[in-house]
């Protein structure tokens, strides 16, 4: 087993986490998955329900259900911060309302899809930048991320899948997270969920199964995540 004390990078990260904790900054927990539909958002929402049961002040800053019945069901009853509406080229886009979260100042805020790019005209370009503002306010954040969105893996993921991932996040965000929880699912189970319509609508699912969700792609992404 590697001795953390002999690893300068690991030691530096530990010191930085301790400094952030002592500064009153919120903690960041990330549910990490190898691909979409693996259950990250569902796990995050279940955590919120447990925290609320034990008296913690938890709010949903932004959660994307993608219309999945199980996710919609577990979201029901949680305190959801209304989304901010942004107009872009005549289309209304809904984004997370950071100012409303800061005014509410909960103990814990759920923020889905950490690598999301905000609509043009937003105060910050990326959702992870919004999360940093929330953390700086002393609010703990629980978020979700797929491994293919890490900047350092962008070329590797493209070489495996043939698909260029446009939304990426600096590796430092994950390095600096206080907790990283892997949500695992076999490629066979993921494809079965896709085929049964539990991830995307039928036409979108059919296209995904023939492209990004090919067995070899999922197996490679899972190995990277593990």
Buried (B, 14 or more C-beta within 10 A) or exposed (E): EEEEEEEEEBEEBEEEBEEBEEEEBBBBBBBBBBBBBBBBBBBBBEBBBEBBEEEEBBBBBBBEBBEBEEBEEBBEEBEBBEBBEBEEEEEEBEBBBBEBBBEBEBBBBBBBBBBBEBBEEBEBEBBBBBBBBBBBBBBBBBBBBBBBBBBEBBEBBEEBBEEEBEBBBBEEBBBBBBEEBBBEBEBEBBBEBBBEBBBBEEEEBBEBBEEBBBEEBBBBBBEBBE
